[in-house]
Amino acid sequence: MTDSRQAPNVGFVSLGCPKALVDSELILTRLRAEGYEISPTYAGADLVVINTCGFIDAAVEESLDAIGEALRENGKVIVTGCLGAKQEQVRKAYPNVLAITGPHALEEVLQHVHAHLPRPHDPFLSLVPPEGVRLTPRHYAYLKISEGCNHSCTFCIIPSLRGPLVSRPIGEVLREAEHLAEAGVRELLVIAQDTSAYGLDMKYRTGFAGGRPIKTRLKELCEALAGLGIWVRLHYVYPYPSVDELIPLMADGKILPYLDVPFQHANPRILKAMKRPASAENNLERIKAWRSICPDITIRSTFITGFPGETEAEFEELLAFIEEARLDRVGCFAYSPVEGAAANTLPDAVPDEIRDERRRRLMDVQEDISAELLAAKIGREITVLVDEVDDEGVIARSSSDAPEIDGLVFVDGYFEAEPGDFLRVRVVDADEHDLYTELADTP
């Protein structure tokens, strides 16, 4: 039984993508605001909340393993998140969990916590900072601008897990961004399931921020965020024509010249089978247009090899796209069936070994491209954001590098910096992923 003189302790495990991480931060912020303590160990917790991922088989397995470990080590577990949307699967594996909710179910999670671990009296709300509780380092933060997705990509079950597009009011988003900047955040990573669609469900209606009218649309949001004087990086941007309006903001230095655009493939037939918007030809022309306006733009994308029915000729077309597009950063996944996805019923499944072999071939081509693009930066001066300082020197990132998914910038032998500092450095060497630099003479 919990000692009434001590604050009850909640253990927390957060799995999955940055969008799920933001959900975890919201839950933790509310728990702390209500006076709960957050335990770093299972043994020190009165119960454990696990925010799960359920997108692909490997993520489901990881989530189920985490639930099992928490049950063994603690015994009292509340499950939330994307796997929680599949309650029967969780209950079948672990019938003794306390409760199960789906994703972005803040109030439901809190109700279950209250039921099994009553909240303490007279919580000190002032102990929670305006920016809330965050799971990222102090100098960068994810800013989620919407939930859900209106697309019906055949390889994806996100709409069934997280629902249709629901954009956050622009005034609320900007207030959160201001609080984060005031708390010392130097980089905001703007995320959503489909960032480009922000405001579409609201018909881009006018909201208010700081007493000023502002349209609920990505361009206007980016213009407002630019006024914070910190790095603003865009993720999960579908290549709609409206994205073209953002490139001049990048060229003018208002937001980072960085776009994370999930193209997924290049062959029109495969894109149609995936139910993806836009054609490969338009994408190549759009990339050229973006670079003509902002030559320093960094474009990251992800691709799938071995989608059902993909022929060798169609894969070769994807390779040709990679070679012509010369993207800065690329992630590639061999197709993996997801329970409940429409693609599972498509004919002509590609054997596992061919899916993997095509992924390796694509990444071999991309590694050569990445090495060439990074080598071209040798001799240039760039601005970097410090992530950490270890016994060899500074580890940082440039405007071309998002945390955890892109490369790093090393400043060996320099220690007079702290996380969150901006440095001006000169590139002296490069490999397929990272840059090696020295402190520039200029301030």
C-alpha positions as CSV (number, residue, x, y, z in Angstrom):
1,M,0.0,0.0,0.0
2,T,1.3,3.5,-0.9
3,D,2.4,5.6,2.0
4,S,0.0,8.6,2.1
5,R,2.8,10.9,3.2
6,Q,4.7,10.2,0.0
7,A,3.7,11.1,-3.6
8,P,2.7,8.0,-5.6
9,N,5.2,6.9,-8.2
10,V,4.4,6.0,-11.8
11,G,6.9,4.2,-14.1
12,F,6.8,5.0,-17.8
13,V,8.0,3.4,-20.9
14,S,7.7,5.2,-24.3
15,L,8.1,3.3,-27.5
16,G,7.6,4.2,-31.2
17,C,7.9,7.3,-33.3
18,P,8.3,11.0,-32.3
19,K,4.5,11.4,-32.5
20,A,4.1,8.8,-29.8
21,L,6.9,10.5,-27.8
22,V,4.9,13.7,-27.8
23,D,1.9,11.7,-26.5
24,S,4.1,10.4,-23.7
25,E,5.3,13.9,-22.8
26,L,1.7,15.1,-22.5
27,I,0.8,12.2,-20.2
28,L,3.9,12.8,-18.1
29,T,3.2,16.5,-17.9
30,R,-0.3,15.9,-16.6
31,L,0.9,13.2,-14.1
32,R,3.5,15.6,-12.7
33,A,1.0,18.5,-12.6
34,E,-1.3,16.3,-10.5
35,G,1.5,15.6,-8.0
36,Y,2.6,12.1,-9.1
37,E,6.3,11.3,-9.1
38,I,7.9,9.6,-12.1
39,S,10.0,6.5,-11.2
40,P,13.1,5.6,-13.2
41,T,12.8,2.0,-12.2
42,Y,10.1,-0.7,-12.1
43,A,10.9,-1.5,-8.5
44,G,10.3,2.1,-7.4
45,A,7.0,2.4,-9.2
46,D,3.5,1.8,-7.8
47,L,2.4,1.1,-11.4
48,V,3.8,1.3,-14.9
49,V,2.3,3.0,-18.0
50,I,3.6,1.7,-21.4
51,N,3.0,3.8,-24.5
52,T,3.2,1.2,-27.2
53,C,3.8,1.0,-31.0
54,G,1.9,-1.3,-33.2
55,F,2.8,-0.3,-36.8
56,I,4.9,-3.2,-38.0
57,D,5.5,-6.7,-36.7
58,A,8.9,-5.9,-35.1
59,A,7.3,-2.9,-33.2
60,V,4.4,-5.1,-32.0
61,E,6.9,-7.7,-30.7
62,E,9.0,-5.0,-29.0
63,S,5.8,-3.6,-27.3
64,L,4.6,-7.0,-26.2
65,D,8.0,-7.8,-24.7
66,A,8.0,-4.5,-22.8
67,I,4.6,-5.2,-21.4
68,G,5.8,-8.7,-20.3
69,E,8.9,-7.3,-18.7
70,A,6.9,-4.6,-16.8
71,L,4.5,-7.2,-15.5
72,R,7.3,-9.5,-14.3
73,E,9.2,-6.6,-12.7
74,N,6.3,-4.6,-11.3
75,G,3.0,-6.4,-11.8
76,K,0.7,-3.4,-12.4
77,V,0.7,-2.2,-16.0
78,I,-1.5,0.2,-18.0
79,V,-1.1,-0.1,-21.7
80,T,-1.7,2.8,-24.1
81,G,-0.7,3.8,-27.7
82,C,-1.0,2.2,-31.1
83,L,-0.9,-1.4,-30.0
84,G,-3.5,-0.6,-27.4
85,A,-5.9,-0.1,-30.4
86,K,-5.7,-3.8,-30.8
87,Q,-7.0,-4.6,-27.3
88,E,-7.8,-8.3,-28.1
89,Q,-4.2,-9.0,-29.1
90,V,-2.9,-7.4,-25.9
91,R,-5.4,-9.1,-23.7
92,K,-4.7,-12.5,-25.3
93,A,-1.0,-12.1,-24.5
94,Y,-1.4,-10.5,-21.1
95,P,-4.9,-10.8,-19.6
96,N,-3.7,-9.4,-16.3
97,V,-2.9,-5.8,-17.4
98,L,-4.8,-3.2,-15.5
99,A,-6.2,-1.3,-18.5
100,I,-5.7,-0.8,-22.2
101,T,-6.4,2.4,-24.3
102,G,-5.6,3.4,-27.8
103,P,-3.3,6.2,-28.9
104,H,-3.7,9.9,-28.0
105,A,-6.0,8.9,-25.1
106,L,-4.7,11.3,-22.5
107,E,-7.8,11.5,-20.4
108,E,-8.5,7.8,-20.5
109,V,-5.0,7.0,-19.3
110,L,-5.3,9.5,-16.4
111,Q,-8.6,8.0,-15.4
112,H,-7.1,4.5,-15.2
113,V,-4.1,5.8,-13.2
114,H,-6.5,7.6,-10.8
115,A,-8.5,4.4,-10.4
116,H,-5.5,2.2,-9.5
117,L,-3.3,4.8,-7.9
118,P,-5.3,7.7,-6.4
119,R,-3.8,11.1,-7.0
120,P,-2.2,12.9,-4.1
121,H,-3.9,15.8,-2.4
122,D,-2.9,19.5,-3.1
123,P,-0.5,19.0,-6.0
124,F,2.0,21.8,-6.5
125,L,1.2,22.8,-10.0
126,S,4.0,25.4,-10.0
127,L,6.5,22.5,-10.0
128,V,5.6,21.8,-13.6
129,P,7.2,24.2,-16.0
130,P,5.1,25.9,-18.8
131,E,6.8,23.8,-21.4
132,G,5.7,20.6,-19.6
133,V,7.7,17.4,-19.1
134,R,9.8,16.4,-22.0
135,L,11.7,13.2,-23.0
136,T,14.1,14.9,-25.4
137,P,17.3,16.7,-24.4
138,R,16.7,20.3,-23.2
139,H,17.9,22.0,-26.4
140,Y,15.5,20.4,-28.9
141,A,11.8,19.3,-28.9
142,Y,9.2,17.8,-31.1
143,L,6.2,20.0,-31.9
144,K,3.2,17.9,-33.0
145,I,0.8,20.0,-35.0
146,S,-1.9,17.4,-35.8
147,E,-3.1,13.9,-35.1
148,G,-4.2,11.2,-37.5
149,C,-4.2,11.0,-41.3
150,N,-6.7,11.2,-44.2
151,H,-4.6,9.0,-46.6
152,S,-5.4,5.3,-47.2
153,C,-1.9,4.0,-48.1
154,T,-2.2,0.3,-48.5
155,F,0.9,-0.6,-46.5
156,C,-0.2,1.5,-43.5
157,I,-2.7,1.1,-40.7
158,I,-2.1,4.5,-39.0
159,P,-5.6,5.9,-39.9
160,S,-7.2,2.9,-38.2
161,L,-4.9,3.3,-35.1
162,R,-4.8,7.1,-34.8
163,G,-7.9,8.2,-36.7
164,P,-8.5,10.9,-39.4
165,L,-6.6,14.2,-39.5
166,V,-7.3,16.5,-36.6
167,S,-5.2,19.7,-36.6
168,R,-4.4,21.5,-33.4
169,P,-5.5,25.1,-33.1
170,I,-2.7,27.3,-34.4
171,G,-2.8,29.5,-31.3
172,E,-2.3,26.5,-29.1
173,V,0.6,25.3,-31.2
174,L,2.3,28.7,-31.2
175,R,1.9,29.1,-27.4
176,E,3.6,25.7,-26.9
177,A,6.4,26.7,-29.2
178,E,6.9,30.0,-27.3
179,H,7.0,28.2,-24.0
180,L,9.6,25.7,-25.4
181,A,11.8,28.6,-26.8
182,E,11.6,30.4,-23.4
183,A,12.7,27.2,-21.7
184,G,15.9,27.1,-23.8
185,V,14.9,24.9,-26.7
186,R,17.1,25.8,-29.7
187,E,15.5,23.6,-32.3
188,L,11.8,22.7,-33.0
189,L,11.1,19.6,-35.0
190,V,7.6,20.0,-36.5
191,I,5.9,16.7,-36.8
192,A,2.5,15.2,-37.7
193,Q,1.4,12.1,-39.7
194,D,1.1,14.4,-42.7
195,T,2.6,17.8,-41.8
196,S,1.6,19.3,-45.2
197,A,-2.1,18.8,-44.5
198,Y,-2.1,20.9,-41.4
199,G,-5.3,22.9,-41.2
200,L,-7.0,21.0,-44.1
201,D,-9.7,19.5,-41.8
202,M,-10.4,23.1,-40.5
203,K,-10.5,24.4,-44.1
204,Y,-7.5,26.6,-43.0
205,R,-9.8,28.8,-40.9
206,T,-8.3,31.8,-39.1
207,G,-7.2,31.4,-35.5
208,F,-5.5,33.8,-33.1
209,A,-2.1,33.9,-31.6
210,G,-1.0,36.8,-29.3
211,G,-4.3,38.6,-30.2
212,R,-3.4,38.5,-33.9
213,P,-5.4,36.6,-36.6
214,I,-3.4,33.9,-38.4
215,K,-4.6,31.2,-40.8
216,T,-4.3,27.6,-39.8
217,R,-1.9,26.5,-42.5
218,L,1.6,25.2,-42.6
219,K,3.1,28.3,-44.4
220,E,1.6,30.7,-41.9
221,L,2.7,28.5,-39.0
222,C,6.3,28.4,-40.3
223,E,6.3,32.2,-40.7
224,A,5.2,32.6,-37.1
225,L,7.7,30.0,-35.8
226,A,10.5,31.8,-37.7
227,G,9.9,34.8,-35.3
228,L,11.2,32.7,-32.4
229,G,14.8,33.0,-33.6
230,I,15.5,29.2,-33.3
231,W,15.9,26.4,-35.7
232,V,12.6,25.0,-37.2
233,R,12.8,21.7,-39.0
234,L,10.0,20.1,-41.0
235,H,9.3,16.3,-40.9
236,Y,6.8,14.0,-42.8
237,V,6.0,16.5,-45.5
238,Y,4.0,15.1,-48.4
239,P,5.0,16.7,-51.7
240,Y,1.8,18.7,-52.4
241,P,2.1,21.8,-54.6
242,S,1.5,23.9,-51.4
243,V,4.9,22.8,-50.1
244,D,6.5,25.0,-52.9
245,E,5.5,28.0,-50.8
246,L,7.8,26.9,-48.0
247,I,11.0,26.9,-50.0
248,P,11.4,30.7,-50.2
249,L,11.2,30.7,-46.3
250,M,14.1,28.3,-46.3
251,A,16.1,30.3,-48.9
252,D,15.6,33.4,-46.7
253,G,16.9,31.6,-43.6
254,K,13.6,31.8,-41.7
255,I,13.3,28.0,-41.3
256,L,15.9,25.3,-41.8
257,P,16.5,24.4,-45.5
258,Y,15.4,20.8,-44.7
259,L,12.5,18.7,-45.9
260,D,11.7,15.2,-44.8
261,V,9.5,13.9,-47.7
262,P,8.4,10.2,-47.7
263,F,8.4,9.4,-51.4
264,Q,8.3,5.6,-50.8
265,H,8.8,4.7,-54.5
266,A,9.2,6.1,-58.0
267,N,7.3,3.7,-60.3
268,P,3.8,5.0,-61.0
269,R,2.2,1.6,-60.9
270,I,3.7,0.8,-57.5
271,L,2.8,4.2,-56.2
272,K,-0.8,3.6,-57.4
273,A,-0.8,0.2,-55.7
274,M,0.4,1.9,-52.5
275,K,-2.2,4.6,-53.0
276,R,0.4,7.3,-52.6
277,P,-0.1,10.9,-53.9
278,A,2.0,12.4,-56.7
279,S,3.9,10.7,-59.5
280,A,7.7,10.1,-59.7
281,E,8.0,12.5,-62.7
282,N,6.4,15.4,-60.8
283,N,8.6,14.6,-57.8
284,L,11.8,14.9,-59.8
285,E,10.7,18.2,-61.4
286,R,9.6,19.5,-58.0
287,I,13.0,18.6,-56.4
288,K,14.7,20.5,-59.2
289,A,12.5,23.5,-58.6
290,W,13.1,23.5,-54.9
291,R,16.9,23.4,-55.5
292,S,16.7,26.2,-58.0
293,I,15.1,28.4,-55.3
294,C,17.1,27.1,-52.3
295,P,20.4,25.5,-53.5
296,D,21.4,24.5,-50.0
297,I,18.2,22.5,-49.3
298,T,18.6,19.1,-47.7
299,I,16.0,16.5,-48.8
300,R,15.5,13.3,-46.8
301,S,13.2,10.6,-47.8
302,T,12.2,7.0,-47.2
303,F,11.5,4.1,-49.6
304,I,10.1,0.6,-49.6
305,T,11.6,-2.2,-51.6
306,G,9.8,-5.5,-52.5
307,F,6.3,-4.1,-52.3
308,P,3.8,-6.8,-53.5
309,G,4.1,-7.1,-57.3
310,E,7.3,-5.0,-57.6
311,T,9.2,-6.3,-60.7
312,E,12.9,-6.1,-61.2
313,A,12.3,-3.4,-63.9
314,E,10.2,-1.4,-61.5
315,F,12.9,-1.6,-58.8
316,E,15.5,-0.5,-61.4
317,E,13.2,2.5,-62.1
318,L,13.4,3.3,-58.4
319,L,17.2,3.0,-58.5
320,A,17.2,5.4,-61.5
321,F,15.2,7.9,-59.5
322,I,17.6,7.7,-56.6
323,E,20.5,8.3,-58.9
324,E,18.9,11.3,-60.6
325,A,17.3,12.8,-57.5
326,R,20.6,12.7,-55.5
327,L,18.8,13.0,-52.2
328,D,20.9,14.0,-49.2
329,R,19.5,11.5,-46.7
330,V,17.7,8.2,-47.4
331,G,16.1,5.5,-45.3
332,C,15.0,2.3,-46.9
333,F,12.9,-0.6,-45.6
334,A,12.2,-4.0,-47.1
335,Y,8.4,-4.4,-47.3
336,S,7.0,-6.0,-44.2
337,P,3.3,-7.0,-44.0
338,V,1.3,-5.2,-41.3
339,E,-1.7,-6.9,-39.8
340,G,-4.8,-5.2,-41.1
341,A,-3.1,-3.4,-44.0
342,A,-4.8,-3.6,-47.4
343,A,-1.5,-4.5,-49.2
344,N,-1.7,-7.9,-47.5
345,T,-4.3,-8.9,-50.1
346,L,-2.3,-7.8,-53.1
347,P,-1.0,-10.6,-55.4
348,D,2.5,-11.5,-56.4
349,A,4.3,-11.2,-53.0
350,V,8.0,-10.7,-53.4
351,P,10.1,-13.3,-51.6
352,D,11.8,-12.0,-48.4
353,E,15.3,-12.5,-49.7
354,I,14.6,-10.4,-52.8
355,R,13.1,-7.6,-50.7
356,D,16.2,-7.5,-48.6
357,E,18.6,-7.8,-51.5
358,R,16.9,-4.8,-53.2
359,R,17.1,-2.8,-50.0
360,R,20.8,-3.4,-49.8
361,R,21.3,-2.5,-53.5
362,L,19.4,0.8,-53.0
363,M,21.4,1.7,-49.9
364,D,24.7,0.9,-51.7
365,V,23.8,3.4,-54.4
366,Q,22.7,5.9,-51.9
367,E,25.9,5.6,-49.8
368,D,27.9,6.6,-52.8
369,I,25.7,9.6,-53.4
370,S,25.8,10.6,-49.7
371,A,29.6,10.3,-49.7
372,E,29.9,12.5,-52.7
373,L,27.5,15.2,-51.4
374,L,29.2,15.3,-48.0
375,A,32.7,15.4,-49.6
376,A,31.6,18.5,-51.5
377,K,31.2,20.3,-48.2
378,I,34.9,19.9,-47.3
379,G,36.4,23.4,-46.9
380,R,33.0,25.1,-46.2
381,E,32.1,26.8,-43.0
382,I,28.8,25.8,-41.5
383,T,26.8,26.5,-38.3
384,V,26.2,23.5,-36.0
385,L,24.1,22.9,-32.9
386,V,25.9,21.1,-30.1
387,D,24.3,17.9,-28.8
388,E,26.9,16.7,-26.4
389,V,30.6,17.0,-25.4
390,D,32.5,13.9,-24.6
391,D,36.1,13.1,-23.9
392,E,37.1,13.5,-27.6
393,G,35.3,16.8,-28.2
394,V,32.0,18.2,-29.5
395,I,29.3,16.1,-31.1
396,A,26.9,18.3,-33.0
397,R,24.5,18.5,-36.0
398,S,24.2,20.8,-38.9
399,S,21.0,22.1,-40.6
400,S,21.2,19.0,-42.7
401,D,21.0,16.6,-39.7
402,A,17.8,15.7,-37.7
403,P,18.5,14.1,-34.4
404,E,18.8,10.3,-34.3
405,I,18.1,9.7,-38.0
406,D,20.7,11.7,-39.9
407,G,24.5,12.2,-39.6
408,L,26.6,13.9,-37.0
409,V,29.2,16.7,-37.0
410,F,32.4,16.1,-34.9
411,V,34.6,18.8,-33.6
412,D,37.5,16.8,-32.1
413,G,39.6,18.4,-29.5
414,Y,37.2,21.3,-28.7
415,F,35.5,21.2,-25.3
416,E,34.5,24.8,-24.7
417,A,30.8,24.2,-25.5
418,E,27.6,23.0,-24.0
419,P,24.5,21.2,-25.5
420,G,22.4,23.9,-27.1
421,D,25.3,26.1,-28.2
422,F,25.7,27.1,-31.8
423,L,29.2,26.9,-33.3
424,R,30.7,28.0,-36.5
425,V,33.0,25.3,-37.9
426,R,35.0,24.4,-41.0
427,V,34.6,21.0,-42.6
428,V,37.9,19.2,-43.0
429,D,36.8,15.6,-43.8
430,A,33.7,13.5,-44.4
431,D,32.5,9.9,-44.9
432,E,29.1,8.4,-46.0
433,H,27.2,9.8,-43.1
434,D,29.2,12.3,-40.9
435,L,31.3,15.4,-41.1
436,Y,34.6,16.1,-39.3
437,T,35.4,19.7,-38.6
438,E,37.5,22.3,-36.8
439,L,36.4,25.5,-35.1
440,A,36.3,28.3,-37.7
441,D,38.3,31.4,-37.3
442,T,35.3,33.6,-37.9
443,P,32.9,34.3,-35.0
